[in-house]
Amino acid sequence: MDRARSPIDSLSARERQVLQLVVEGKTSIEIAHMIHLAPSSVQTYRSRLMMKLGVSDVPSLVKF
């Protein structure tokens, strides 16, 4: 029997990295500095994460 895939499995390595930093409570600006991206790029990653994981806000993303 196939094991159901976790939504996490659909994330890229960078998306997982951004997710981990969001869970740790980092702001978009802090994340941007840490991984050398523009804050707007971090916001794009957050939006993509929420869409892929089926959540509508950052607190729900953290709970996920």
C-alpha positions in Angstrom: 0.0 0.0 0.0 1.4 3.4 -1.0 2.0 5.8 1.9 0.2 9.1 1.4 2.7 11.9 0.5 3.0 14.7 2.8 2.4 18.2 1.4 6.0 18.9 2.7 7.2 16.5 0.0 6.1 18.9 -2.7 8.3 21.8 -1.4 11.7 22.7 -2.9 14.8 22.8 -0.7 14.6 26.6 -0.6 10.9 26.5 0.3 11.7 24.2 3.2 14.5 26.5 4.3 12.1 29.5 4.3 9.4 27.5 6.1 11.9 26.5 8.8 12.9 30.1 9.3 9.3 31.3 9.4 8.6 28.6 12.1 11.5 29.9 14.1 9.8 33.3 14.1 12.1 35.1 11.7 10.7 38.1 9.8 10.9 38.4 6.0 13.7 40.9 6.4 15.7 38.7 8.7 15.2 35.7 6.4 16.2 37.8 3.4 19.5 38.7 5.1 20.2 35.2 6.2 19.7 33.5 2.8 20.7 36.4 0.6 17.4 37.2 -1.0 15.3 40.4 -1.4 12.6 40.7 1.2 10.0 40.6 -1.6 11.4 37.2 -2.7 10.9 35.9 0.8 7.3 37.2 0.7 6.8 35.3 -2.6 8.1 32.2 -1.0 5.8 32.6 2.0 2.8 33.0 -0.4 3.8 30.0 -2.4 4.2 27.9 0.8 0.8 28.9 2.1 -0.7 28.0 -1.3 1.0 24.6 -1.5 0.2 23.8 2.1 -3.4 25.0 2.0 -3.2 27.6 4.7 -4.3 31.2 4.6 -2.1 33.0 7.0 1.3 32.9 8.6 0.1 31.7 12.1 -1.5 28.7 10.3 1.7 28.2 8.3 3.7 28.0 11.6 1.1 25.6 13.1 1.4 23.3 10.0 
